[in-house]
Amino acid sequence: MSKVKILIVDDDQNIAELISLYLQKEGYDTKEVHTGKAGVEVFTTYEPDLVLLDIMLPEMDGYDVCKEIRKTSKIPIIMLTAKCDTFDKVLGLELGADDYISKPFDPKELIARVKAVLRRSVITDEPVDTRNKIVLEDLIIDKNNYSVTFQGRLIELPPKELEVLYFLASNPRQVFSREQLLDKIWGYDFVGDTRTVDVHIKRLRDKFVGDHSWAIKTVWGVGYKFEK
């Protein structure tokens, strides 16, 4: 069985080497690069299973690298940031990152985050299940190939936004709290706050504008529900 490959994109060579050392001790194969542009180039040739991506990078920042990767791949991305501002973390999640960790970090926490994100992203070779497809009058959510069609148009959604939409649509009229959605979609071991859910809901609403046969409604003081 081949090793899981992790690409480390960090302009601080010492930090990158330290991260690489910790990951290699856990049995992962690693590759380090130190600019955003190199991160995009090596991503294509190295074909990693996960990317650890710093935000503050020369040539191209981590946000732009994340956007470039998301054009062609849904592999997990964990943002590394020295910025503790919630806005910076939320922006990374909006662009398609799966998790974030603030510097300086505990090596044990980093390894735990990596393992948790990899667990949630495992793709099996099981046959395609047609039950993973929701078809409404003007909305088709196909979790088999992570595609969404709205009013005949293909809508590009980051993986977590699609999973939020799919989960709510699978349970129409049922109200879920933010904590329940974090648990169901990000996993019980996700370390973050409930604002993550609010950001994803807002992004979904912004992408499905105009009249349609369904809505994601806010139940004040409780959470969200999908209403046909």
Phi, psi and chi 1 to 4 in degrees:
 res  aa     phi    psi   chi1   chi2   chi3   chi4
   1 MET       -  127.9 -175.6  175.9  179.1      -
   2 SER   -72.3  153.5   59.8      -      -      -
   3 LYS   -72.5  150.4  -70.4 -175.9  177.7 -178.8
   4 VAL   -70.3  131.7  171.6      -      -      -
   5 LYS  -101.6  132.1  -63.3 -169.8  -67.5 -175.6
   6 ILE  -125.6  124.7  -61.7  178.4      -      -
   7 LEU   -94.9  126.3  175.1   60.9      -      -
   8 ILE  -107.8  119.3  -57.1  161.5      -      -
   9 VAL  -116.5  101.2 -171.4      -      -      -
  10 ASP  -150.5  131.4 -163.7  -49.5      -      -
  11 ASP   -75.4  -14.6   64.7  -30.0      -      -
  12 ASP   -88.6  105.1 -171.3  -40.3      -      -
  13 GLN   -60.8  -36.5 -172.5  170.5  -17.1      -
  14 ASN   -64.8  -43.6  -68.7  -31.0      -      -
  15 ILE   -65.8  -43.3  -69.9  178.1      -      -
  16 ALA   -60.2  -43.0      -      -      -      -
  17 GLU   -67.0  -37.1  -70.9  177.8   -7.0      -
  18 LEU   -65.5  -45.8 -171.1   61.7      -      -
  19 ILE   -60.0  -44.1  -67.6  172.2      -      -
  20 SER   -59.7  -41.7 -176.0      -      -      -
  21 LEU   -62.3  -47.5  178.8   62.5      -      -
  22 TYR   -60.5  -43.7  -72.0  129.8      -      -
  23 LEU   -68.6  -39.0  -68.4  171.5      -      -
  24 GLN   -64.8  -34.1  -71.5  172.5    8.8      -
  25 LYS   -64.3  -26.0  -75.2 -177.1  177.3  178.9
  26 GLU   -88.6    1.8  -66.3  -66.8  -37.9      -
  27 GLY    95.6    9.1      -      -      -      -
  28 TYR   -89.1  151.5  -61.4  111.9      -      -
  29 ASP   -92.2  133.7 -178.0   80.0      -      -
  30 THR  -129.2  156.6   63.5      -      -      -
  31 LYS  -141.3  137.3 -175.7  174.9  -71.8  -68.8
  32 GLU  -112.9  137.5  -52.2  159.6   30.8      -
  33 VAL  -135.9  161.8  -64.9      -      -      -
  34 HIS  -125.7    8.4  -52.3  -63.0      -      -
  35 THR  -135.0  157.7   69.9      -      -      -
  36 GLY   -63.7  -41.9      -      -      -      -
  37 LYS   -61.9  -42.4 -175.2  178.2  179.1 -178.8
  38 ALA   -65.1  -34.8      -      -      -      -
  39 GLY   -59.9  -44.5      -      -      -      -
  40 VAL   -65.7  -43.4  173.2      -      -      -
  41 GLU   -66.2  -46.1  -67.1  172.2   -8.9      -
  42 VAL   -71.5  -30.0  173.1      -      -      -
  43 PHE   -55.0  -40.8  174.2   81.5      -      -
  44 THR   -68.5  -40.4  -56.9      -      -      -
  45 THR   -85.8  -35.2   56.1      -      -      -
  46 TYR   -79.7  -31.4 -177.0   53.0      -      -
  47 GLU    52.4   63.0  -62.9 -177.3  -16.4      -
  48 PRO   -73.2  164.4   30.1  -37.2      -      -
  49 ASP   -93.2  -14.7  -60.4  -70.1      -      -
  50 LEU  -159.2  148.1 -179.5  144.7      -      -
  51 VAL  -121.0  128.8  177.3      -      -      -
  52 LEU   -99.6  115.4  -71.4  171.9      -      -
  53 LEU  -125.2  115.4  177.9   61.0      -      -
  54 ASP   -73.1  151.8 -169.9   23.2      -      -
  55 ILE   -83.6  -48.0  -69.1  178.5      -      -
  56 MET   -85.7   97.3  -57.1  -60.1  -70.1      -
  57 LEU  -129.0  149.2  -66.6  167.5      -      -
  58 PRO   -74.8  156.4   24.0  -31.3      -      -
  59 GLU    73.6  -44.9  -62.6 -177.8    0.2      -
  60 MET  -156.1  124.6  178.1 -172.6  -67.3      -
  61 ASP   -76.1  170.1   67.6   26.5      -      -
  62 GLY   -61.1  -32.9      -      -      -      -
  63 TYR   -62.6  -44.5  -62.3  131.0      -      -
  64 ASP   -68.9  -35.5  -72.8  -25.8      -      -
  65 VAL   -63.4  -43.8  174.0      -      -      -
  66 CYS   -58.9  -44.6 -176.9      -      -      -
  67 LYS   -62.3  -40.8  -74.3 -170.0  -73.6 -172.7
  68 GLU   -64.6  -43.4  -75.1  -60.8  -48.9      -
  69 ILE   -63.6  -40.6  -69.3  174.3      -      -
  70 ARG   -69.8  -13.7  -79.3  -70.8  171.1 -101.5
  71 LYS   -67.9  -27.1  -71.4  178.4 -179.4  178.8
  72 THR  -127.8  -10.5   59.0      -      -      -
  73 SER  -144.7  150.3  174.4      -      -      -
  74 LYS  -110.9   14.2  -65.8 -178.0  172.7   65.8
  75 ILE   -63.6  153.0   71.9  135.5      -      -
  76 PRO   -62.5  141.2  -18.5   29.8      -      -
  77 ILE  -129.0  126.8  -62.8  172.7      -      -
  78 ILE  -111.4  121.9  -61.2  177.7      -      -
  79 MET   -83.0  136.3  -55.8  -69.3  -82.2      -
  80 LEU  -106.9  126.1  -57.5  174.1      -      -
  81 THR  -142.0  137.7  174.4      -      -      -
  82 ALA   -85.4   -9.3      -      -      -      -
  83 LYS   -85.2  128.8  -63.2 -176.6  174.9 -177.6
  84 CYS   -98.3   -1.0  -64.1      -      -      -
  85 ASP   -66.5  132.4 -172.3    6.6      -      -
  86 THR   -57.9  -35.9  -61.1      -      -      -
  87 PHE   -57.1  -44.6  172.4   80.1      -      -
  88 ASP   -64.6  -39.7  -64.8  -64.6      -      -
  89 LYS   -67.8  -44.1  -64.0  174.8 -179.5  177.8
  90 VAL   -63.4  -40.1  168.2      -      -      -
  91 LEU   -59.9  -41.9  179.0   57.1      -      -
  92 GLY   -60.2  -42.6      -      -      -      -
  93 LEU   -65.8  -38.4  -66.0  170.0      -      -
  94 GLU   -61.9  -35.3  -74.9 -177.2  -16.7      -
  95 LEU   -81.1   -3.6  -65.9  174.7      -      -
  96 GLY   115.6    3.2      -      -      -      -
  97 ALA   -67.4  150.2      -      -      -      -
  98 ASP   -92.3  -24.2  -63.8   85.4      -      -
  99 ASP  -163.8  171.8 -160.0   -4.4      -      -
 100 TYR  -145.4  155.3   58.1   81.2      -      -
 101 ILE  -141.8  135.7 -175.1  167.2      -      -
 102 SER   -90.1  142.5  -61.0      -      -      -
 103 LYS   -87.3  146.7  -63.5  178.0 -179.4  179.1
 104 PRO   -72.8  149.7   28.7  -34.4      -      -
 105 PHE  -123.5  157.1   49.1   79.9      -      -
 106 ASP   -80.3  128.1 -175.1  -46.8      -      -
 107 PRO   -53.2  -36.7  -26.3   34.5      -      -
 108 LYS   -64.7  -37.6  -68.6 -179.4 -179.8  178.6
 109 GLU   -67.4  -41.3 -179.6 -174.6    1.8      -
 110 LEU   -59.0  -48.4  174.8   65.8      -      -
 111 ILE   -61.9  -40.8  -62.5  -60.5      -      -
 112 ALA   -63.8  -40.7      -      -      -      -
 113 ARG   -64.4  -44.1  -63.9  -76.2 -170.3   94.8
 114 VAL   -59.8  -48.1  166.1      -      -      -
 115 LYS   -63.8  -40.0  -70.6 -179.1  176.5  179.0
 116 ALA   -65.3  -44.6      -      -      -      -
 117 VAL   -66.6  -40.0  169.3      -      -      -
 118 LEU   -64.4  -38.6  -74.8  170.2      -      -
 119 ARG   -60.9  -40.7  -79.6 -161.8  -59.0  -89.1
 120 ARG   -74.2  -15.8  -64.2 -163.6  -62.7  -93.9
 121 SER  -107.1    6.0   66.0      -      -      -
 122 VAL   -59.5  128.9  169.7      -      -      -
 123 ILE  -107.6  123.9  -59.9  174.1      -      -
 124 THR   -96.7  169.8   67.4      -      -      -
 125 ASP   -98.4   23.3  -65.2  -35.7      -      -
 126 GLU   -68.4  152.0  -63.8  174.9   -2.3      -
 127 PRO   -59.3  150.7  -20.8   31.4      -      -
 128 VAL   -60.9  132.4  170.2      -      -      -
 129 ASP  -105.8  115.7 -172.9  -11.5      -      -
 130 THR   -65.9  -16.1   55.7      -      -      -
 131 ARG   -70.7  -13.0  -68.7  173.9  -60.8  176.2
 132 ASN   -84.9   22.2  -72.0  -26.6      -      -
 133 LYS  -127.5  128.3 -170.2  173.3 -176.9  178.4
 134 ILE  -111.6  126.5  -64.5  173.6      -      -
 135 VAL  -121.5  116.7 -179.8      -      -      -
 136 LEU  -115.3 -179.6  -58.1  179.0      -      -
 137 GLU   -55.6  -41.4  177.9 -175.9  -25.4      -
 138 ASP  -131.3   17.9   51.5    6.8      -      -
 139 LEU  -145.9  129.9  177.9   69.8      -      -
 140 ILE  -126.6  121.8  -59.9  173.0      -      -
 141 ILE  -114.7  114.5  -47.6  168.3      -      -
 142 ASP  -113.9  103.9 -168.4  -18.6      -      -
 143 LYS   -78.8  -11.9 -156.7  175.1  177.9 -174.6
 144 ASN   -65.4  -39.3  -64.3  -53.4      -      -
 145 ASN  -121.6   13.8   58.2   12.8      -      -
 146 TYR    52.6   53.6  -88.4   68.1      -      -
 147 SER  -123.9  150.3   66.8      -      -      -
 148 VAL  -132.5  128.3  175.1      -      -      -
 149 THR  -116.3  126.1  -56.1      -      -      -
 150 PHE  -125.3  118.8  174.6   60.8      -      -
 151 GLN    51.5   41.4  -64.5  179.1  -13.7      -
 152 GLY    84.0   -1.9      -      -      -      -
 153 ARG  -111.2  139.6  -65.7  179.2  -65.0  109.1
 154 LEU   -76.2  125.8 -168.3   64.3      -      -
 155 ILE  -106.7  125.6  -56.5  -65.6      -      -
 156 GLU   -81.3  119.8  -65.4  -69.0  -25.5      -
 157 LEU  -127.2  137.7  -65.7 -178.2      -      -
 158 PRO   -61.2  155.1  -21.8   33.7      -      -
 159 PRO   -52.2  -44.5  -27.6   34.7      -      -
 160 LYS   -69.7  -35.0  -78.0  -65.9  179.9  -75.1
 161 GLU   -63.9  -42.9  -75.1 -178.0   24.4      -
 162 LEU   -62.7  -40.4 -174.5  144.1      -      -
 163 GLU   -66.8  -37.0  -70.9  171.2   21.3      -
 164 VAL   -62.6  -48.8  169.9      -      -      -
 165 LEU   -61.6  -45.4 -179.1   62.1      -      -
 166 TYR   -62.8  -44.8  180.0   87.9      -      -
 167 PHE   -63.4  -46.1  179.7   77.4      -      -
 168 LEU   -65.0  -42.7  -70.2  172.5      -      -
 169 ALA   -67.0  -25.6      -      -      -      -
 170 SER   -75.1  -16.0  -60.7      -      -      -
 171 ASN  -130.4   62.6  -59.7  -85.2      -      -
 172 PRO   -60.0  143.0   22.3  -33.4      -      -
 173 ARG    70.0   -2.3  -64.5  179.6  -63.4  -79.6
 174 GLN   -91.2  131.3 -174.6  172.3  -16.8      -
 175 VAL   -90.1  131.9 -179.2      -      -      -
 176 PHE  -121.6  134.7  -66.7   93.9      -      -
 177 SER   -74.4  165.6   68.5      -      -      -
 178 ARG   -61.4  -39.8  -66.5  165.5  176.3   80.9
 179 GLU   -63.2  -39.2  -69.9   78.9    9.4      -
 180 GLN   -65.5  -39.8  -73.1  174.9  -44.8      -
 181 LEU   -67.3  -39.6  -70.1  170.7      -      -
 182 LEU   -59.4  -43.3  -80.8  175.6      -      -
 183 ASP   -67.1  -43.2 -180.0   47.2      -      -
 184 LYS   -72.5  -35.5  -64.9  -70.9 -175.1 -178.7
 185 ILE  -105.1  -42.9  -63.0  164.1      -      -
 186 TRP   -91.2  -21.4  -80.1  -94.6      -      -
 187 GLY    99.6  152.5      -      -      -      -
 188 TYR   -63.6  -22.2   70.7   90.8      -      -
 189 ASP   -93.5    7.3   46.6    7.9      -      -
 190 PHE   -68.1  132.2  174.5   74.2      -      -
 191 VAL  -106.4  105.9 -178.7      -      -      -
 192 GLY  -175.1 -173.2      -      -      -      -
 193 ASP  -116.6  171.5   55.5   45.2      -      -
 194 THR   -70.0  -13.0   55.4      -      -      -
 195 ARG   -61.7  -25.9  179.7  171.8  164.1   76.2
 196 THR   -55.5  -44.1  -60.3      -      -      -
 197 VAL   -64.6  -46.4  174.3      -      -      -
 198 ASP   -57.8  -41.4  -63.5  -25.5      -      -
 199 VAL   -62.2  -45.1  167.9      -      -      -
 200 HIS   -66.6  -38.7  -77.4   70.7      -      -
 201 ILE   -64.2  -43.9  -65.4  -67.7      -      -
 202 LYS   -61.6  -44.3 -178.7 -178.8 -176.3  -57.6
 203 ARG   -61.2  -40.6  -62.2  -82.7  -67.6 -175.6
 204 LEU   -62.9  -46.2  -76.4  169.2      -      -
 205 ARG   -61.5  -37.3  -74.2  170.6  170.8  165.5
 206 ASP   -66.3  -26.6  -71.0  -15.6      -      -
 207 LYS   -89.2  -17.4  -70.3  173.0 -178.3  174.8
 208 PHE  -118.8   82.1  -62.1   95.1      -      -
 209 VAL  -102.6  164.1  -64.6      -      -      -
 210 GLY    89.6 -175.0      -      -      -      -
 211 ASP   -77.5  132.2  -64.9  -29.6      -      -
 212 HIS  -152.9  172.4   42.3  -79.0      -      -
 213 SER   -84.3    6.4   63.7      -      -      -
 214 TRP  -149.7  168.3   55.1  -85.9      -      -
 215 ALA  -158.3  149.4      -      -      -      -
 216 ILE   -95.5  111.1  -61.2  174.8      -      -
 217 LYS  -103.6  146.2  -66.5 -168.6  173.6 -179.3
 218 THR   -90.1  128.7  -57.8      -      -      -
 219 VAL  -103.9  102.4 -179.6      -      -      -
 220 TRP   -56.8  131.9  -64.0  107.5      -      -
 221 GLY    81.8   -5.0      -      -      -      -
 222 VAL  -122.3  -65.2 -176.3      -      -      -
 223 GLY   170.6 -132.0      -      -      -      -
 224 TYR  -133.9  156.3  -61.9  100.0      -      -
 225 LYS  -147.0  157.0   67.6  175.7  179.1  177.0
 226 PHE   -99.4  120.7 -173.0   93.1      -      -
 227 GLU  -117.2  124.5 -167.6   80.2   40.0      -
 228 LYS   -84.1      -  -66.0 -177.9 -179.0  177.1
